Amino acid sequence: MNINPNTTSTEKKGQCITCNGRRKVDCPECKGTGGDKCIVCDGNGSITMNDGDLVNCSECQGSGKIACENCFGEGWLICKDC
């Protein structure tokens, strides 16, 4: 555990300096966002068909976002230093 020996009054004594005691850290792959904008529908979640009908994007299932494979769309990982 990475412990900060020089804690301030607002920090808990023995708190992990990697996650500040949260026990989780932002995913380094998606930077905490949980994923990227879908490139198929440009993040709209729907696609206009040739006949003008709007349908849910089959790539992102209508969410407009592709989940990060590293954190499975959560945006965070468990701190390995705790």
DAUR-V735822 format. One record per helix or strand of 2 or more residues. SS is the DSSP state (a for helix, b for strand). FROM is the first residue (numbers start at 1). TO is the last residue. If there is no record, write none. Layout:
# DAUR-V735822
ss=SS from=FROM to=TO
ss=SS from=FROM to=TO
This chain:
# DAUR-V735822
ss=b from=24 to=26
ss=b from=35 to=37
ss=b from=46 to=48
ss=b from=54 to=56
ss=b from=65 to=67
ss=b from=76 to=78
